[in-house]
Amino acid sequence: MTGSPAQIAAVRAFNRFYTKVIGTLGESLLDSGYTLTEARVLFELAQRESMPVVALRKELELDAGYLSRIVGRFTAAGFITRDRSPHDARQQILALTPEGRKTQAELDGRTDEQVAALLDGLSPSDRDRLVRALGTARDVLGGPKPREVTVRDARVGDHGWIVYRHGVLYGAEHGFDASFEGAVARIIADFASANDPERERTWIAELDGERAGCVMCVREDERTARLRVLLVEPWARGTGIGFRLVDECVDFARRAGYERMVLSTNHGLDAARRIYERMGFSRLDREGTHGHDVVDTHMEKWL
């Protein structure tokens, strides 16, 4: 065993706690008459028009005999149809009947109500903490990567996060010193103390409910907007978040009446530069430093 006794005990204690919270210790899930495994079989089939038995068994990692008994019960109840594959007569294809889909939808609704009641007892900040913690647990244990991307206006607390994450990431990935974090802090402080919401804005990108990136549009002059503080978390790169943020910023600047957008990016930030170039920005010149041995690249885009 590689886990310490305390770590093993902590995981087991959480398992006991959570199975009690969601009611999986009884004979049926949510007093529905179906076990958790049976409800999961219905759920997986409801996501598709049909599914081979072999694929369902692999998806749920179930014993073949156990799954066969569940399928037999649901077939007898009129929830599932079983047909031979037209490509391989040895393969059975499962599909939910209208009655099966109705039963699954009822289970889904009751589960949503249970989770909603659980969340209603928490403060908004605790709900966010819970979602982030669950996402972390899923990622660490090798679960599917989150793919739900949303871009929203910044809220209270987000601007402090922007300063913090710039300092941490640029220090770790590019060796930037504290003067860079100070420069970002001044940008954020100037924006927070005085900004025109009709022509200036900050956005936060979330990936499956967790902050994953940011960007800001500020006024350079009456005709020109400046894109600032673009950042995408390492674990969220490759999901298109950078493009979403830049596109949101450019679209806002255009609607706000600006004619041009400019930005400055540091030498070595090749991924960011590729995003800007693909979004139509062109390079102007190179000059300046931020207290580091780096060179700013200045770019523009006519709107």
N, C-alpha and C positions, 0 to 999 in steps of 0.2 A: 504494500500500500504506500502511495506517495503522499496522500493527504494526512495531515496530523489528526490525532483523535479529536481535538477541539473543532477542526474544520468539518470532519465527518459528522460529529454530533450536531453542528450548526445546520448543515444541510438537511439532516434527518429531522431535526426539530422544525425546520421550516416546512418540510413536506407534511408532517403531521398537522401543523397549524393550517396550512392552506387547504388540504383535503377536507378538513373540518369546515373551513369557511365556505367552500363552494359546494359542500354537501355531497361528496362522493363516497362517504363511508356507509351510507344506507344501502338498502337492497336495490334501489332504483334512483336514477338521476332526477332531482326536482320532483320526486313522487310521481314520475311519469309512467312508471311500469317498465322502463328500459334502463339497462345498465349504461354506464359511461361509454363502454366500448360499443354497445349497440347504437347509442346516439351518435357516436363518431362515424360509424359505418354509414348511417343515414346522411350525415353531414357531407361526407366525401362524395357520395353518389349524387347529392343534390347540386354539387358544383359542376356536374358534367351531364351531357345527354345520356352517355352510357360509359361503362368502364369494365375492362376485363377483370375477372376474378383475381388473376395472378398479379395485375397491377395494384389492385386494392390491397391484397395481402402484403405486397412489398411496401406500399405507402404506409400502412399501419403496423407493419412488422408483427403480424399475427400468425399464430399457429394455423396451419391449413385446416385441421379438423375443427378447431374452435370457430374459425370464420365460416366454415361450411354449415355448422349448426345455426349460426346467426342468420345466414342467408336462407337456410331452410325455414326458419321461423318467420322471417319477413316475407318469404314467398307465400307461405300458407296464410299469412295475414293480409295478403293482397298489396303489400308495399313495394315488392320487387318483382320484375320479370327476368327470366333467365333464357337466353337464346344462344345458339351455337354461333361461333364466329364464322363469317362467310369465307375467311381466308384459312382457317385452321379449325376443323371440326372438334379438335380436342379442347379448344378454348371456349369457356363460357363468358358471355357478355351480360353484365348486369345493368339494369336501368330502373329508376324509380317510377312507379305508377303515379297517376294524379293523387291517389290516396296517400301514397308514400311521401310525396312532396308536401302534401297538406300536413301530415304528421310531423315531418321534419321542420316545417315552417313554424308550427306551434311550439316545438321544442326550442327552436332558435329564439322565438319571441320571449319565452319564459326565461331563457338564459340571459337575454339582453336586460330583462327586467331585474333579474338577480344582480347582475353587474352594476346596473344603474343605481340600484338601492345601496350597493356597497360604496360606490363613488359619491353618492349624495351625502354620505356621512363624513366626507373628507373636505378639507378646505381646497380652494383652487391650486394653491402651491403644493399641497400634499398629493393632489391628483397628478400634477406634472412630475413630481418626484417618483411617484409609483410607476408611471408610464416609462420614465427614463430607466428606472431600476429593472423593470421587466425586460425592456429592450436590451439592456446590458447582459442580463442573465441569458437571454436567448442567443445573443451573439457569442458569449463566452462558451456556451454549451454546444455551439455549432448549429444553431437553428437557421432557418432561411433569413437572408438579409432583407431588411425593410426596404420597401420601394415606394411608399406613399410620400410624395414630395409636395409640400405646400410652401407658398411664399406669402408672408403677411407683413403688415406694418409693424415697426418696432413698438414694444410696450415698455413700461417701467421696468428697469433692471436689465434690459437688453443692451443698452449702451455701455454699461459697466462690463458686461460679458464680452463685448467687442474689443474693448481695450485689453482685457485679460487674455483672451485667446490670441490676439495679435502678438502680445508680448511672449507668450509661451511658444506658439508655433514658429514665429520667425526667429526666435532665439534657438530653438531646437533644430530647425531645418536649415537655417541660413547663417547662424552665428551672430545675429543682430544683438546689439547690446541694449541696455536700458534706455538709451536716448531715443531709440525707435519707439518703444512703448510710450515714452513721454510725448513724442510727436503725435501718436495716435490719440493719446489722452487729451491733448490740446485741441485736436480736430473735433473730438466728441464734445468737449466742454464748450467750444464755440457754438456748435450746433445746438446743444441742449439749452444753452442760455438765451439764444436768439435765433429763431428760424421762421421762415415763411412756409407754413404747411401747404400752401397752394403751389409753391415752386421748389420746395426742398423736402426731402423725405428719406427715411431709413427703412430698409427691409431686412427681415430675418427669414431665412429658408429653414424649414424643418423637414427632417426625414423620419417618418414614422413617429412624429410627435416630439422629436428631440432637435434642439438647435444644431444646425449643420453648416450654416454659412450666413453671410451678411454682405450688404452693399449700401452705399449712400449716394444720393444726388444732392448737391449743394449749388448755390448760385455763385458763379464766377463773376459775371457781369450781366447786364440786362439781356444780352443775346446769347450768353454762353453758360452752360451748366458744367459742373465738374463731377465725375464719377470718383468716389473715394471708398477706401477700406473694404475692397472686395476680398473675401476670405471664404474658403471651403474647407471644412474639417477633413483630415486625412482619410478617416473611415468612410466618408461620404463622397469621395472623389470617384469619377467615372459614372456618376448617376445623372449627369446633365445639370446639376444644380448651378454650376458656374454660369452656364449659358442662360438658365432661367433668371438668375439674378441680374445679369447684365441686360438682358432683354427687357426685364421689368423697369430697370433704371432708364434705359434709352426711350422706351415707350412713354414713361412718365414725363421725361424731359420734353419730348415732342409735344405731348398734350398740354404741357405747362407753357408752351409758347417759345421755348428756346430754339435757336437756329443751329447751334453747334454744341457738341459735348467734347470735353477734353479730359485727359487723365494722365497720371504719371505712374509708371511701374518701375520696379527695381531690376537692375541687371541680374540675370540668373533665374527670374521667375518665368520660365519658359511656358509653363502650362497656362498661366494667366495671359501671357502675351498672345498665345495661339487663340484663346477665346476672343480677345479683343480684335485680332485680325480677322477672324471668321465672322465677327459681328460688324465688320466694315470700318474699323478704326485703322488709320494710317499713321506711320511714325513721323514725328516732326524733327527732333534732334535729341542729343544726349548731353546732360550736364547735371551738376549738383550732387550733394550727398546728404545723408541723414545721420551723420556721426559715425559712419561705417565706411569701409572701403568698397562702396557700391556706387553704381551710376544710375541715375534716373533716365528712363526712356519716356519721352513725352509723345502722346498720341492724340488724334482728334477724329471726330466723325461729324459730318454735316447731316443735319436732321431734315 
